[in-house]
Structure formats: C-alpha cells, structure tokens
Amino acid sequence: MKRLACLLMCFGLIAPPVLAQTPSSRGSYSAWHVFTVESDRGLVCYALSQPIDSTPTSVDHGEIFFIVSSWQSAAAEEQPRFAASYALRPDSPPRVRVGSDRYSMFVADNDGFIEDNDDEVRLVRAMRRGSVMRVEATSQRGTAVAYEFSLNGITAALQRVEALC
C-alpha cells in the first residue's frame, strides 16, 4: 500500500495540486484502498483501485487508478476520477460502464472526470451496486485501451472515506 501512496504522489494523482504530507493508508477493502492526505485545501479522503484487467496486453499501460475523492471542507464529495500515467486524447474521452449504466468523462491531461454532478452521484451509486466497472479510453498517441476494475469492497471503502471526511 505504501507503493500505491508513493505512486499517487509521483504521478500527481491526488486531486489537490500541492501536497503537504505523504498520504496515509486508512484501510483496505477487497479491491479498494482508502487514503487521506493533508493538502493546501485541507484534508482529502479517497478510495482507489487498480484494474484487474487491461487491454490490449501488448502495450505498457503504466500505473492506472480509479479514484473516488471527498474533501473534508466539502469542496467535493465522492468525486470519481480515472487516472492514467499517460496523456489521454481529449477528442475521445474515457467512457465508464457499470452494468447497463454508461457515463462519459472529460479529459484533463492524464485524468478523466465526470462533468455533471448528478452523473457523478449516479456513477458512484452504480459502483456501489455493481460488481465490475469497465473504463475505455484512448491515449494521446491513439491507442484504444480498456480497463476492468473490481467493485468488491467499494461500498465499505466509501463508508470509510465518509467517516474520515
């Protein structure tokens, strides 16, 4: 888990741009891990997971995460985020599927975010009900990629995030 925290810092995957401390592990819940970190904007609590499957298998995907963050200051609550270690193509933004529910994201460099707050709520609700989440994206170089994330443990992880923030 320390490796995950260090990787998050190295790749800038923690939502606030300036970190005051190293992320602290707050627990593991099946495929999901919970961390907190003090930032210049206060305490941030988040659950994250890495894919259980990545395609195509012929490319180096680097570090890939799906993160759901909340700020103690209430600046954001359960904000979903797809985070890659490579630039994403803005004209082909990531798409998320949980069961029959589908969501489009917008690209900010290496990250995908849900634009509409109501869709954020719906996605997180679907994640709590689902078993697998699929994210499809295109790298800046044009490589189409897909990731599957286990949703086992997401409900417990988000309950921990809520308790912390």
Protein Blocks (a to p, Z undefined) as FASTA:
>chain_A
ZZmmmmmmmnopafblbdfbdcddebdehjbccdddddfebpcdddddddfbdcdfkbce
bjadddddddfklmaghiacdddfbdcdfklccdddehjbccddddehjaccdfblklmm
mmmmmmmmmmbdcdddddfkopacdddddfehklmmmmmmmmmZZ
